[in-house]
Amino acid sequence: MSEKTQQNIATGINRVASYLADISAASGAAGVDPTSSAISTVTCTETSTEALAAGARAGASFVNTATQDAYILLGEGTASSTNYTVKLPAGGEAIYETPFSYSGAVQVVFAAAGTGDLVITKI
C-alpha cells in the first residue's frame, strides 16, 4: 500500500470521526461511540459481497486499494456496474463516506478480478 493510500485512509478516518463527534454531540445520538473504529477489508472479486452488515454505527469510510474499480451499493441486493450507489475508482486515491448514521447493509463488487482490497473503516 502506497504512502498516499495510507494517508487517504488516515484522513478519511479522522474526517469521519471528527464529523461524527460534532453531529453526535449536537443531535444527542445514543448507542454509538464516534471515538472508536474498526478496520476491515473485502478482497477484490467479481462477485457481489456484503462489505458491512446492517447494524448500529455512526458511519463508515471506504478506500479502494484494488487494481479494479469498486461498485458500492447502500442497501440490500446485488451490487453491479448497473446497480450501485457510488463507483469508487481503483488505486486508493479516493474516499467514500456513507451518509451520517446510515446503518443499513453495504454491498460491493469489483469491475473485474484483480489484486488489492476495499478498506473499510466502521465507526
Secondary structure as UniProt FT lines:
FT   HELIX           3..27
FT   TURN            34..35
FT   STRAND          38..43
FT   STRAND          49..52
FT   STRAND          60..64
FT   STRAND          70..74
FT   STRAND          86..88
FT   TURN            90..91
FT   STRAND          95..97
FT   TURN            100..101
FT   STRAND          106..110
FT   STRAND          117..122
//
